[in-house]
Amino acid sequence: MIRVSLGLILLLCALVPAARAQQEARDQMVQRQVERRGITTEAVLEAMRQVPRHEFVPQSQASHAYEDRPLPIGYGQTISQPYIVAYMTELVQPDPDDRVLEVGTGSGYQAAVLAEIVDQVYTVEIIPELAATAAQRLDRLGYDAVTVKHADGYYGWEEHAPYDAIVVTAAAEHVPPPLIEQLKDGGRMVIPVGSPFYTQTLMLVEKEGDQVTTRSLTPVRFVPFTRSDDQ
Ligand code: SAH
């Protein structure tokens, strides 16, 4: 009995300071990388303070989880730089009762950030292993609002459409028409568009009735949007 509780105490002695250090690293990340670059939406800042980014990267990368850069997550893919995640989240102006589609689940981090703000997040990933790992991770961390599917996100996720917001996290050569169709009237989509091998442009697509307006925002670099036939 005594040995068990001593073990537990020792474990807590190790875990509590680690959790505190991670929270501090996150607060600093938000302040220095996100707020300082002009993100002001409080819900977005708070979501970035909450999501344990170190849980979304391979263990070998965990010590870099709060750095100002993308990190490898396996299968040639990356988790985006924290600022870009915050910026894309702010651009779609998520509201608590929104339903959001993400294309490119990767680690599940962007989906978790969205799920801190909105009720329902549907996310699609083309690499089956990444989809499975992200689903398990999100489940373990209690992100019940997120549903992951292995599929080619070019076609969106018709079953749950229309979406208040769509976030695409891989660089497409054009905006997939099915995604525009699945956007709600008054909805917003953010998507990097351009050649996969150069810098792309982050675009904001807004739908008002029959009218679709597209604005180019800023140069970005994302991993390529692949298609099922590329695999
Ligand atoms: N949002 C992710 C980062 C993703 S990197 C995160 O927070 O970790 C981009 C992801 O898009 C990769 O995992 C890649 O496999 C995926 N992807 C590329 N093309 C896709 C497609 N057509 N449909 C769904 N996912 C795609």
Boltz pocket constraint, residues with backbone or C-beta under 6 A from the ligand:
constraints:
  - pocket:
      binder: B
      contacts: [[A, 77], [A, 78], [A, 79], [A, 80], [A, 103], [A, 104], [A, 105], [A, 106], [A, 107], [A, 108], [A, 109], [A, 110], [A, 111], [A, 124], [A, 125], [A, 126], [A, 127], [A, 130], [A, 151], [A, 152], [A, 153], [A, 154], [A, 169], [A, 170], [A, 223], [A, 224], [A, 225], [A, 226], [A, 227], [A, 228]]
      max_distance: 6.0
